Amino acid sequence: MSFQGDNLLIGLVCLALLPIIAWRILRGLREGRLPLYRSCLERGDNAAKFGVLLALHAVTFILIAVVAADLLLDLGLREGL
């Protein structure tokens, strides 16, 4: 059993992460580089790795958006878990 305050807090944290991930995706598409720990991965260096990392960012964005929507709007998506 979870309290509504916990759902609200985690939902707001997820919502706060979305602009950061979106900024990384947009910067990757525009500038052709994505941060990877302490370095950056350039599109020209290895296009396959860059594409995989960009896809992982996009999947992460979608999953966190779903979690935030579920927790903040009480969609009941986690009832089956």
FENHUZI-V206557 format. One record per residue. RES is the residue in three letters. OMEGA is omega in whole degrees, 0 to 359 (NA if undefined). BURIAL is I if it has 9 or more other C-alpha atoms within 8 Angstrom, else O. D_FIRST is the distance of its C-alpha to the first C-alpha in Angstrom with 1 decimal. Layout:
[[RES OMEGA BURIAL D_FIRST] [RES OMEGA BURIAL D_FIRST]]
//
This chain:
[[MET 183 O 0.0] [SER 179 O 3.8] [PHE 181 O 6.8] [GLN 179 O 9.8] [GLY 177 O 12.0] [ASP 179 O 10.6] [ASN 181 I 11.0] [LEU 181 I 14.4] [LEU 181 O 15.6] [ILE 177 I 15.0] [GLY 178 I 16.4] [LEU 176 I 19.4] [VAL 178 O 20.1] [CYS 179 I 20.2] [LEU 179 I 22.4] [ALA 179 O 24.6] [LEU 185 I 25.2] [LEU 179 I 26.6] [PRO 179 O 29.9] [ILE 180 O 30.5] [ILE 179 I 30.1] [ALA 179 I 32.2] [TRP 178 O 34.8] [ARG 179 I 35.1] [ILE 180 I 35.5] [LEU 178 O 38.1] [ARG 178 I 40.0] [GLY 179 I 40.0] [LEU 184 O 41.5] [ARG 186 O 43.9] [GLU 179 O 45.1] [GLY 175 I 44.6] [ARG 180 I 42.7] [LEU 178 I 39.1] [PRO 178 I 37.8] [LEU 186 O 37.1] [TYR 182 O 36.1] [ARG 180 O 39.3] [SER 177 O 41.5] [CYS 177 I 41.8] [LEU 181 I 42.3] [GLU 178 I 45.2] [ARG 182 I 45.6] [GLY 181 O 49.2] [ASP 181 O 48.5] [ASN 185 I 46.4] [ALA 181 I 45.5] [ALA 178 O 43.3] [LYS 179 O 41.1] [PHE 180 I 40.9] [GLY 178 I 39.9] [VAL 180 O 37.1] [LEU 177 I 35.8] [LEU 177 I 36.0] [ALA 177 O 34.2] [LEU 176 O 31.4] [HIS 181 I 31.1] [ALA 178 I 30.9] [VAL 177 O 28.2] [THR 179 O 26.2] [PHE 181 I 26.8] [ILE 180 O 25.6] [LEU 180 O 22.4] [ILE 176 I 21.4] [ALA 178 I 22.5] [VAL 179 O 20.2] [VAL 179 I 17.2] [ALA 179 I 18.2] [ALA 180 I 18.8] [ASP 183 I 15.6] [LEU 183 I 13.6] [LEU 182 I 16.2] [LEU 179 O 17.1] [ASP 182 O 13.9] [LEU 178 O 15.8] [GLY 180 O 13.2] [LEU 183 O 14.7] [ARG 180 O 11.8] [GLU 182 O 11.0] [GLY 183 O 13.8] [LEU NA O 12.6]]
//
